[in-house]
């Protein structure tokens, strides 16, 4: 079952079947919890808990969800190098889109969320896989528009390492975005 299987086992307390492919996740039959797989193609395909049918969600929609980082997750460890690679990849995607045209579909990979209902009856989504990317995308989004609310950035982070990386990476993102023209920033906003 590997690392991911172990993480999901912690969520439901059951042995999790071997996952076959990135977008073909299966819900453990004994577990009442719902596991979601999100793929970003200018958004996210949200797999339902029982059927392989998917719906598309934008990155903006993902960042507006009530996301939480479970205690078992490692701290946010992305360094300036990781963030620079993501920003360079976004640069490349924008340049390719200008060259080839068409819809700008930026793929950032798979994210797995575990849905719970809180005491007030609201859905909360625990991040099982994709925390580093979600936090970094949130920082990029916030750097592009500091007037918006991004729920995951409102959380209290207890890890000094996480806080340090968030502060350092946000400063890098702000510097990089200041060096870009308004048209480039608009394309990134549109891609989200």
Secondary structure, 3 states (H helix, E strand, C coil): CHHHHHHHHHHHCCCCCCCCCCCCCCCCCCCCCEEEEEEECCCEEEECCCCCCEEEECHHHHHHCCEECCCCCCCCCCCHHHHHHHHHHHHHHHHHHHHHCCCCCCCCEEEEEEEEECCCCCEEEEEEECHHHHHHHHHHHHHHCCCCCCHHHHCCCCCHHHHHHHHHHHHHHHHHHHCCCHHHHHHHHHHC
